[in-house]
Amino acid sequence: EPEVTQTPSHQVTQMGQEVILRCVPISNHLYFYWYRQILGQKVEFLVSFYNNEISEKSEIFDDQFSVERPDGSNFTLKIRSTKLEDSAMYFCASSRYRGGGDEQYFGPGTRLTVT
Amino acid sequence: AQSVTQPDIHITVSEGASLELRCNYSYGATPYLFWYVQSPGQGLQLLLKYFSGDTLVQGIKGFEAEFKRSQSSFNLRKPSVHWSDAAEYFCAVGTNYGGSQGNLIFGKGTKLSVKP
């Protein structure tokens, strides 16, 4: 069964450093998403991506964040200068059709720890 | 504003007992509703979804949920819980209005523990 994969599973970085979280969505999916979950809090939407551009983003997704689909398979989330409050589990998801009306398939997540 | 409330943070049930996890939503349009489960160290797996039609939906692993528009609820049920059901359960509403690309709004989750 196809699945969304994410690397690394755990990333530790120092405050101010740049990090790139990687995701490989399911191959025939067209919509891609990043969510995050701060420990003990709810899963929050960050950004959606379709047709090689951001289609929607939340207020969390500020100028420190960027997303890219550098090739036909990867989908990346970059945090330019990490802050302590960026420590969270980051989930990538993809769907064949627009996600609100279609199932989003989630990856296992990357736990980001900023020290 | 759209929101999802799961009033129970942690529930413990005995193996073989029935289960009901509560979910209430606030959403202006007809909602798309989902239940996801997250086992430790795993991603979010879809249990079931409601888009329209029959208000009682069946999902995987023996779960079902009932959409009640009058109560703005989408409670998850299982008649007999297995030890392997211990996990965290998330209710979510999918945005489907206007130009939204359909992101999910999640509740805070309910952690289910199962005692032998």
Interface residues (C-beta under 8 A of the other chain):
Chain A: V4 Y31 Y33 Y35 Q41 K42 V43 E44 F45 S48 Y50 S55 E56 S58 F91 A93 S95 R98 G99 G100 G101 D102 E103 Q104 Y105 F106 G107 P108 G109
Chain B: Y32 F34 Y36 G41 Q42 G43 L44 Q45 L46 K49 F51 F90 A92 G94 T95 N96 G99 S100 Q101 G102 N103 L104 I105 F106 G107 K108 G109
